[in-house]
Amino acid sequence: MGSLTDQVAVVTGAGTGLGRAAAIKLAEQGATVILVGRRQEKLQETASFIEESGGRAIVIPADVTIPEEVQHLRDQVIAQAGKADILINNAGGTGAPTHIHDLTFAAWDQTLQLNLYSPYLVTNAFLPIMREQQYGRIVSITSVMANLVYPGLGAYSAAKAGLEALMKTVAVEEAKHGIIVNMFDPGNLQTEQNPGGANDPATVVDAIIDLASLPAGSAGGEVIRALS
């Protein structure tokens, strides 16, 4: 039996990259994994791998930038799994690098929706469930870009800085309800979006498992960074 046996873990952006690797590892540790993303075929590929390895996965396609779809996601998680113990806010992306001078409002808004609005929406939707359980572990994926300046990534940096402030606030507000909230910076990963990245996502997911299985009373509001 794994460290997460009988737990239910919701992973956004679970079809590829870090989300896929995290979902696979969570399933290896015994969790029932809810695979969330916009591309059903990618989610199904992840689910098939998990199931062929003896794990349990549930595919729920959703665009987590749309409030109505997030509410439907929450309802489906309860209908199909009965609870939600772990939330991995992984969905995100830099978008095309663009200097602020040339950045349209639509591109700015899209970057913030994906990297800041979506973790707010999903967290807000699942907090009532975790409060009722008096238990929850939330891990939101951040980036070193929250604290760095890099030309062309102003919108992404702003979104990740906002995410860190948001999650630190949630950590303080929800600690008394048995909900522990932290952030993880995976570093420069080789993914579909970033084929030139340095590291395989599978090499960093143990840190996500550690955060997802923290014992009661553990610290929240921390940013944990992958070892380079």
HUQUIPE-V415142 format. One record per backbone hydrogen bond with DSSP energy under -0.5 kcal/mol. CO is the residue of the C=O (numbers start at 1). NH is the residue of the N-H. E is the energy in kcal/mol with one decimal. If there is no record, write none. Layout:
co: [CO	CO]
nh: [NH	NH]
e: [E	E]
//
This chain:
co: [2	4	7	8	8	9	9	10	11	13	16	16	17	18	19	20	21	22	23	24	25	26	27	29	30	31	31	32	32	33	33	34	34	35	36	36	37	38	39	39	40	41	42	43	44	45	46	47	48	49	50	51	56	58	58	60	62	63	65	66	66	67	68	69	70	71	72	73	74	75	76	77	77	78	85	86	87	87	88	88	89	99	99	100	102	104	105	106	107	108	109	110	111	112	112	113	116	117	118	119	120	121	122	123	124	126	127	128	129	130	130	136	137	138	139	140	140	142	143	144	148	150	152	153	154	155	156	157	158	159	160	161	162	163	164	165	166	167	168	169	170	171	174	174	175	178	178	179	180	181	182	183	184	184	185	187	188	188	189	190	194	194	199	200	201	201	204	204	205	206	207	208	209	210	211	215	222	222	224]
nh: [5	7	32	85	86	11	34	88	36	16	19	20	21	22	23	24	25	26	27	28	29	31	30	4	6	33	56	9	34	35	58	11	36	60	13	14	62	40	42	43	44	45	46	47	48	49	50	51	52	53	55	54	33	35	60	37	64	66	67	69	70	71	72	73	74	75	76	77	78	79	80	81	82	82	137	10	89	139	12	90	141	102	103	103	104	108	109	110	111	112	113	114	115	116	117	118	120	121	122	123	124	125	126	127	128	130	131	132	133	134	135	180	87	182	89	142	184	186	146	147	150	153	98	157	158	159	160	161	162	163	164	165	166	167	168	169	170	171	172	173	174	175	177	179	178	136	180	181	138	221	140	224	142	186	226	189	198	199	191	201	191	197	190	203	204	205	207	208	209	210	211	212	213	213	214	218	183	224	185]
e: [-1.2	-2.1	-2.8	-1.8	-2.3	-0.5	-3.5	-3.2	-2.3	-0.5	-0.7	-1.6	-2.3	-2.9	-2.5	-2.4	-2.0	-2.7	-2.3	-2.1	-1.5	-2.1	-1.9	-2.5	-1.0	-0.6	-0.6	-2.7	-0.5	-0.7	-2.7	-2.6	-0.6	-2.7	-0.9	-2.4	-2.5	-0.8	-0.5	-2.0	-2.7	-1.6	-1.9	-2.7	-2.8	-1.9	-2.3	-2.9	-2.5	-1.1	-2.8	-1.6	-2.3	-3.0	-0.5	-0.6	-0.8	-1.9	-0.6	-0.6	-1.9	-2.3	-1.9	-2.3	-2.5	-2.2	-2.4	-2.5	-2.1	-2.3	-2.6	-2.9	-1.1	-0.7	-2.0	-2.9	-0.7	-2.9	-2.2	-1.5	-2.7	-1.6	-0.7	-1.0	-0.5	-2.4	-3.2	-2.2	-2.0	-2.1	-2.7	-2.1	-2.2	-2.4	-2.7	-2.3	-1.5	-2.9	-2.7	-2.2	-3.0	-1.8	-1.8	-1.9	-0.6	-2.2	-2.9	-2.1	-1.8	-1.3	-2.0	-2.6	-2.5	-2.6	-2.2	-0.6	-2.2	-0.6	-2.0	-2.1	-0.5	-2.3	-2.4	-2.8	-2.4	-2.3	-2.5	-2.4	-2.3	-2.4	-2.2	-1.9	-2.7	-3.0	-2.1	-1.7	-2.3	-2.4	-1.6	-2.6	-2.4	-0.9	-1.9	-1.6	-1.8	-1.5	-0.5	-0.5	-2.5	-4.0	-2.1	-2.8	-2.1	-0.7	-2.8	-1.2	-1.0	-1.9	-0.8	-0.5	-1.4	-2.1	-3.5	-2.1	-1.8	-0.7	-1.2	-0.6	-2.1	-2.3	-2.0	-2.3	-1.1	-0.6	-0.9	-1.6	-2.8	-0.6	-3.0]
//
